[in-house]
Amino acid sequence: MRDTRESRLLLVLLVAVAFALITVDIRGGQESPVDGARQAAAAVFGPVENGVAAAVDPIGNAIGAVRDSGERHNRIAALEKENAELKAELGSDDRNRNRLRELDAMLKTAGAGQYGIKGAQVVAIGSAQGFSWTVTLDVGARDGIQRDMTVLNGAGLVGRVTTVGPSTSTVLLANDPDFTVGTRMEKSDELGFATGQGDRPLLVQLLNGKAKVKPGDRLVTFGSAGSRPFVPGVPVGEIVRVDPMGGGLTRNVYVRPYVGFTKLDIVGVVVQAPRSDPRDTVLPQKPKPAPTVTVTVTAKPPADGQADEQAQGEAAEQPIRGDAAKPAQEQDPGRTREQNQGQAQDPNGQEDATP
C-alpha cells in the first residue's frame, strides 16, 4: 500500500474507531454492546489460536528443556567434581597409609642400627647433570644435609648424597654404574666391592677368590673411614648367582638389592653414624622353613562278618594232620584215639589186638 494522503486519513479513522469501541466496551461493563462481536471473534479465531499454540508448544518445551538441561548439566558437573574429590581423598588416604608403612619400616631399620636420620621425600627422578640413576630429595643444607652422607629406607641401602642445595639434595642410587660400596658377607665376614648395573643385579667382587658363598647369602655395607660416605651395617641385598671359581684372586657374585629403586618415596639421610658397628643386626629376619607334613595311616579293624570270614579262610589254608587226614571210612569209631593212631603208625598194616 502506497503512503498517500488517503491512506493516512484511513489509518487515523481506524484508530479513532478503535478508541471509540474500547471506550464503549469499558463503559458498558458486562452489558457491553460489543460483547457479541467479541464472542463471534472468539469463535472464529479460537481454533486458529489453539492450532498455533499446539505448533508452538513443542518449541517452547524444547526451549525449556534446553534451559533445564543447562541446570542439569551444572548439577551433573557438580556431582562429578564432588565424586572426583572423594576419589582423590580416598587415593590420598591409601597413599598416606603406604607412606606410613614406609616410614615405620625406615624407623625400625634406623633404630636397629642406631642411625641418626633425617627424613626426606623423593620429589624428582634423575637430574640435569646426566643420565645417571639419581633422585632429588626435599631436604638440603638448611636441614643439616651434607655431601657424602648415606641414604637408606626401610629395606636397606638407597645411595649416597652427591649434591646439596639450600633446600634440596641429589642422591646417587646404589644401582648406578658409577656407584661403588664396600660390602661384608653375613657371618663369614668376606669383604668385597659392590657396583651398580642399572636394572640388573649388583656385581660384587669378593676379595677372596676361594670364598665359599652360595645363593641366598646376604651382604651389608662394610663402612667407610669416618662413616662417610657409608655407615656400616646397612643391608645391601642377597646373592642370586655365583660365578664358578677360576683360580683368580677375586670372585664375582651377583646380588639382588633389597631396595626397589623405581618406587622410592620416603627415605632417610644418615646425619649421625652409630657409635659401634651394628654388624648383622639390621638384616631382616630370614623366613622360617615350612613345617614338614607327616601323614599317618591307621588300619581300620574289619567288621564282625569280615573277621569270621577271615578266620575261616585262615583255617582252610592250614594243613590237616593226624586223624583228621584219614578218610572217614578208615577210622573205627569203636576204637580210642590212641588205638587209631597206633594202627596208622603200624608199618605192616596189622591191627593191635589189645582190647
PyMOL commands that set and color helices and strands:
alter all, ss='L'
color gray80, all
select helices_A, chain A and resi 5-31+35-113+141-143+225-227+304-317+322-325+328-330+337-345
alter helices_A, ss='H'
color red, helices_A
select strands_A, chain A and resi 116-127+130-137+150-152+157-164+169-173+180-185+191-197+200-206+218-221+235-242+251-257+266-272
alter strands_A, ss='S'
color yellow, strands_A
deselect
rebuild
show_as cartoon
